[in-house]
């Protein structure tokens, strides 16, 4: 029941994150969870999570976790 602008402003005030940053963080966490559970195909994972392509996914993931998804996957594969 409010405008997108108002929602964005209040959300940022309350959480300290923009809606875009929050969604990006959620997607990176979902990706990390799937990688930790054994996801192998990074391109398919990227597309499943709504990234435009593998490169966009890799850059976004690296911003959130500090390493590319391939390194994260290797470090969490048991």
N, C-alpha and C positions, 0 to 999 in steps of 0.2 A: 503494500500500500504506500510506497514512497517512490520518488524518482530515482533513476540509476545514479545520478550525481550525488544525491543525498545518501544513498546506501553506500556508495564508494567512500564518501567523506567520513561518515560515521564508522564504517568498518575499519578504515585506516586509523582513526582516532582510538578506537577500542583495542585493536589488535597490534597496532604498530606496523602493519603490513598493508600494502595495497591489495585489492582483490586479485590482481594479476599475479603478484608475488606469492600470495597464498595458494592460488591454484597451481602455480609452477612448483611450489614446495610439495603440495599434495601429489602431483604427478611424479616428481622425483622420488618421493617416499614409496609410492606404489611401484615404481620401477625397481627400486632397491629391494623391496620385498620380493618381487617376482624373480629378480636375479638371484637373491639368496635362496629361493626355493628351486633354483635350477633352470630358469629360462635360458635358452641357448641362442635363439635367433634375435639378435639385437634390432634388426630392421623391423621384424614383425612386432616385437615388443614396442618399438617406437610408434608404429602405426596404430597398434592396439590402444595406446595411451593418448592418442590424439596429436602426436608430434607430426610436423609436415614431412620430415624425412629423418634418416639416420643421423645426419650431421647436426640438425637442430636438436635432436634428442641428446646426442653426445655433449654438445656445448651446454645445454641446460643442465644435464646431469652433473657435469664437471663443476658448474657454478655452485650447485647445491652441496655436493659431496667432496669436492676438491680433487677428484680423480675421474677418469673416464669410466663408462660402464664396464668396459672389458676388464679393466684393472680391478674394479669393485667385485665383479663376478669371480675373477680368479682368486681374490683374497678371501672370498666367502664360500668358495666351493669346497665341500668336505668330502 
